């Protein structure tokens, strides 16, 4: 059996460092917003070449608080995609703003700049661009659009830790970068966690207040906020993983290269030539996707679909008024995409087994 994903091999690889970090926190007696969080924030900001990182409780909160720090609220509209985890849209809605869903580029599956431009109205306040699967969206076009229309641009980097766009790390190009540290991410915690990065001192100050009830100092609240704090245990784990992020991402690229060289009979993903992909997911396309998924399962190979139902076709979001056919590239992707096994601990031989199975099933 080749599972779609496993987390334990990565833990085993880093066990000594992680166990020491967890014990360090346990012995410290400080478990919320303490020295581990402060150290992680410094190190994560430095990794991106920015002044500030603000740890929060989840990746969803990271997007919400970034939008709120940027002044987005009730009555505003925020443009994003339907081809994403629903968390992206939920974060927009949590601010009181309305999500406006635009279609994706049919090659990269990220926000199409022309579709985003067409979606702008007098109420548009921000764009949330999702760097999907570990690859970059067309940031030149989207930044140009945001600047021309005076829009906040938030980068959803939940799947793109360490990825590059024209030599710059994703999350550093827009006003703020929002990260999730859910355990399955390229840099995952041992529970939920998130962070927002920025070079803007004023935005960073707002974020730190927002995550802690709007406090400026203990029991003094300058604004309304919420409880969204990265805890010490998660920060300690993340410090260990951050130190290994680039080498772990390289292993992901190595596995992706095996798929690139040996997969036949299906459409392989296209990475931008001006970017460095980190392959949070390796996603193929096949017109008979459901049958392929079943056939691979019968051969002991696990796969998943990211994502089978676009946000605008979810029962929960019918009130957005976008029926079937409204986002054609998004809907086609949902019908055809399939995520193959790719994780730290997957062997070269197992990756080749996946390729061989697909080639046999597709008769090539």
C-alpha positions in Angstrom: 0.0 0.0 0.0 1.2 3.5 -0.9 -0.9 5.9 1.2 -1.7 9.4 -0.1 0.1 10.9 2.8 1.9 10.0 6.0 3.1 12.4 8.7 5.0 10.0 10.9 8.1 9.6 8.7 8.8 13.3 8.9 8.4 13.2 12.7 10.8 10.2 12.8 13.3 12.2 10.8 13.2 15.2 13.2 12.3 13.3 16.4 15.3 14.3 18.5 15.0 18.0 17.7 11.2 18.1 18.1 11.1 16.1 21.3 13.8 18.4 22.8 11.8 21.5 21.7 8.6 20.1 23.3 10.4 19.3 26.5 11.9 22.8 26.6 8.4 24.3 26.5 7.1 21.9 29.1 9.9 22.8 31.4 9.5 26.6 30.9 6.1 26.9 32.4 5.1 29.5 29.8 2.7 28.2 27.2 1.0 31.2 25.4 2.7 34.1 23.6 6.0 33.5 25.3 9.7 33.2 24.2 9.1 30.4 21.7 6.5 32.4 19.8 8.6 35.5 19.9 11.6 33.5 18.6 9.6 31.8 15.9 8.2 35.2 14.7 11.7 36.6 14.4 13.0 33.6 12.5 10.0 33.3 10.2 10.2 37.1 9.4 14.0 36.8 8.8 13.5 33.7 6.5 11.2 35.9 4.3 13.4 39.0 4.5 10.7 41.0 6.2 10.5 42.9 9.5 7.4 41.2 11.0 5.7 37.9 11.5 2.7 37.6 13.8 1.7 34.1 15.0 -2.0 33.4 15.1 -4.2 30.3 15.9 -5.0 29.1 12.4 -4.4 29.8 8.7 -8.0 30.9 8.4 -7.5 33.5 11.1 -4.3 34.6 9.3 -6.4 35.6 6.3 -9.2 37.1 8.4 -6.9 39.2 10.6 -4.8 40.4 7.6 -8.0 41.6 5.9 -9.2 43.3 9.1 -5.8 44.9 9.7 -6.1 46.3 6.2 -9.5 47.9 7.0 -11.8 45.3 5.3 -15.2 44.9 6.8 -18.9 44.9 6.4 -20.1 46.3 3.0 -16.8 45.6 1.3 -16.1 43.0 -1.4 -13.1 40.8 -1.6 -12.1 38.9 -4.8 -10.8 35.4 -4.6 -11.2 32.0 -6.3 -13.7 29.1 -5.8 -10.9 26.6 -6.5 -9.5 26.6 -3.0 -10.2 25.2 0.5 -13.4 26.7 1.8 -11.3 28.3 4.6 -10.2 31.1 2.2 -13.8 32.2 1.6 -14.8 31.6 5.3 -12.0 34.0 6.4 -13.4 36.7 4.1 -16.9 36.2 5.4 -15.7 36.4 9.0 -14.7 40.0 8.4 -18.3 40.9 7.3 -17.1 41.4 3.7 -18.7 39.6 0.7 -16.5 37.1 -1.3 -16.6 37.6 -5.0 -15.4 34.5 -6.8 -13.5 34.8 -10.1 -12.3 32.0 -12.4 -8.9 30.5 -12.5 -6.2 30.4 -15.1 -6.6 27.0 -16.9 -2.9 26.2 -16.8 -1.8 27.2 -13.2 -5.3 26.8 -11.6 -4.6 30.1 -9.7 -6.6 33.4 -9.9 -6.9 34.7 -13.5 -5.9 38.4 -13.6 -8.4 39.1 -16.3 -11.2 37.4 -14.4 -10.2 39.4 -11.3 -10.3 42.6 -13.2 -13.7 41.9 -14.5 -15.0 41.2 -11.0 -14.0 44.6 -9.6 -16.9 46.9 -8.5 -17.1 50.1 -6.5 -17.3 48.0 -3.4 -14.1 46.0 -4.0 -11.6 46.5 -1.2 -9.2 43.6 -1.5 -7.9 40.6 -3.5 -6.9 37.3 -1.8 -4.7 35.4 -4.2 -4.2 31.7 -3.4 -0.8 30.2 -4.3 -2.2 26.8 -5.0 -0.5 23.4 -4.6 2.8 25.1 -3.9 3.1 27.2 -7.0 2.7 30.9 -7.6 -0.1 32.9 -9.2 0.7 35.6 -11.8 1.8 38.2 -9.3 3.1 40.8 -11.8 -0.4 41.1 -13.3 -2.2 40.9 -10.0 0.0 43.4 -8.2 -0.3 45.8 -11.1 -4.1 45.5 -10.9 -4.2 46.0 -7.2 -2.0 49.1 -7.4 -4.0 50.6 -10.2 -7.3 50.1 -8.3 -5.9 50.9 -4.9 -6.8 47.4 -3.5 -5.3 45.5 -0.6 -3.6 42.3 -1.9 -3.3 39.4 0.6 -1.3 36.3 -0.4 -2.8 33.0 0.8 0.4 31.0 1.2 -1.1 28.0 3.1 0.3 25.7 0.5 3.4 27.6 -0.6 5.9 27.7 2.3 9.2 28.7 0.9 8.0 28.9 -2.8 9.6 31.6 -5.0 8.3 34.0 -7.6 11.0 35.7 -9.7 13.5 35.0 -6.9 11.3 36.4 -4.1 9.5 34.3 -1.5 5.7 34.1 -1.8 4.0 36.1 0.9 6.4 39.0 0.5 4.9 40.6 -2.6 1.5 41.8 -1.5 0.5 43.9 1.5 0.6 40.8 3.8 1.2 37.0 3.4 -1.0 34.6 5.3 0.2 31.1 6.3 -1.4 28.0 7.7 0.6 25.5 9.7 -2.0 22.7 9.7 -0.1 19.4 10.2 -0.2 18.4 6.5 1.4 21.6 5.2 5.0 21.7 4.0 5.8 23.2 7.4 3.2 21.8 9.6 2.7 22.2 13.4 1.4 19.4 15.7 -2.0 21.1 15.7 -3.4 24.2 14.2 -1.4 27.4 13.7 -0.9 30.3 11.4 1.0 33.5 10.8 0.9 36.8 8.9 4.0 38.4 7.6 4.5 42.0 6.5 7.1 44.8 6.3 4.6 47.4 7.4 5.0 48.5 11.0 1.5 49.8 11.4 -0.1 46.6 10.0 2.0 44.5 12.3 0.9 46.5 15.3 -2.7 46.1 14.3 -2.3 42.4 13.8 -0.7 41.9 17.3 -3.6 43.7 18.9 -6.3 41.9 16.8 -5.0 38.5 17.8 -5.3 39.3 21.5 -8.6 41.0 22.1 -7.3 44.4 20.8 -5.0 44.7 23.8 -2.3 47.4 23.7 -1.1 46.3 27.2 -2.6 43.9 29.8 -6.3 44.7 30.4 -6.1 47.8 28.2 -8.0 47.4 24.9 -7.7 50.0 22.1 -9.9 48.2 19.6 -12.1 45.2 19.2 -10.1 42.0 18.6 -10.3 38.2 19.0 -8.5 35.3 20.6 -6.2 34.0 17.9 -2.8 33.2 19.5 -0.1 30.7 18.4 0.8 28.6 21.4 4.4 27.9 22.6 4.3 24.2 21.8 3.4 24.8 18.2 6.0 27.6 17.9 8.7 25.3 19.2 7.8 22.6 16.7 7.7 25.2 13.9 11.1 26.5 14.8 12.6 23.0 14.2 10.8 22.6 10.9 11.6 26.0 9.6 15.3 25.2 10.0 14.8 22.2 7.6 12.2 23.7 5.3 14.4 24.3 2.3 15.9 20.8 2.3 12.4 19.2 2.8 11.0 21.3 -0.1 13.9 20.1 -2.2 12.9 16.5 -1.5 9.4 17.3 -2.6 10.8 18.7 -5.9 12.8 15.6 -6.3 9.7 13.4 -6.0 7.9 15.7 -8.4 10.8 15.4 -10.9 10.3 11.6 -10.8 6.6 12.1 -11.7 7.5 14.6 -14.4 10.0 12.2 -16.0 8.0 9.0 -15.8 4.2 9.8 -15.9 2.5 9.1 -19.2 -1.1 9.0 -20.3 -2.3 12.0 -18.1 -1.9 15.8 -18.1 0.9 16.8 -15.8 0.9 20.1 -13.9 2.6 23.1 -15.4 4.9 25.1 -13.0 5.6 28.8 -13.9 9.0 29.2 -15.6 9.7 32.3 -13.4 8.9 30.5 -10.1 10.2 27.8 -7.9 7.4 25.3 -6.9 7.4 23.6 -3.6 4.9 20.8 -4.5 2.6 20.8 -1.5 0.6 18.7 -3.9 1.3 17.0 -7.2 -1.9 17.3 -9.2 -2.6 15.6 -12.5 -5.6 15.9 -14.8 -7.5 13.1 -16.4 -10.8 13.1 -18.2 -11.7 9.8 -16.5 -10.5 10.9 -13.1 -13.0 9.0 -10.9 -12.3 5.7 -12.7 -8.5 6.3 -12.4 -8.8 7.1 -8.7 -10.7 3.8 -8.2 -8.3 1.8 -10.2 -5.3 3.1 -8.3 -7.0 2.4 -5.0 -7.5 -1.2 -6.1 -3.7 -1.4 -6.8 -3.0 -0.1 -3.3 -2.2 3.5 -4.2 -4.0 6.3 -2.3 -5.1 9.6 -4.0 -7.2 12.5 -3.1 -9.0 15.4 -4.9 -8.1 19.0 -4.1 -10.9 20.1 -4.5 -13.9 18.1 -5.8 -16.6 20.7 -5.3 -15.8 24.4 -5.9 -17.0 26.9 -3.3 -19.7 28.3 -5.5 -21.3 24.9 -6.0 -21.2 24.0 -2.3 -24.6 23.8 -0.7 -23.4 26.2 2.0 -22.7 28.9 -0.6 -25.6 28.7 -3.0 -26.6 32.2 -1.8 -23.6 33.6 -3.8 -25.8 33.1 -6.8 -23.2 31.4 -9.0 -24.7 28.3 -10.6 -23.1 25.5 -12.6 -21.3 26.9 -15.7 -20.5 30.3 -14.1 -16.8 29.5 -13.6 -16.0 27.1 -16.4 -12.3 26.6 -15.9 -12.8 26.1 -12.1 -15.5 23.5 -12.8 -13.5 21.7 -15.4 -10.6 21.4 -13.0 -12.9 20.0 -10.3 -14.0 17.2 -12.7 -10.5 16.2 -13.8 -7.9 16.8 -11.1 -6.3 14.1 -8.9 -3.6 14.5 -6.3 -0.9 11.8 -6.2 1.1 10.7 -3.2 3.8 13.2 -2.3 5.2 13.4 1.2 8.5 13.2 3.1 9.1 9.5 3.4 7.8 8.5 0.0 10.6 6.6 -1.6 11.8 6.9 -5.2 10.7 3.4 -5.9 7.2 4.1 -4.6 6.9 7.2 -6.8 8.0 5.0 -9.8 5.3 2.4 -8.8 2.7 5.2 -9.0 4.0 6.1 -12.5 4.0 2.5 -13.7 0.5 1.9 -12.4 -0.9 5.0 -14.2 0.9 4.1 -17.4 -0.5 0.6 -17.4 -4.0 1.9 -16.6 -3.8 4.4 -19.5 -2.4 1.7 -21.9 0.8 3.6 -22.6 
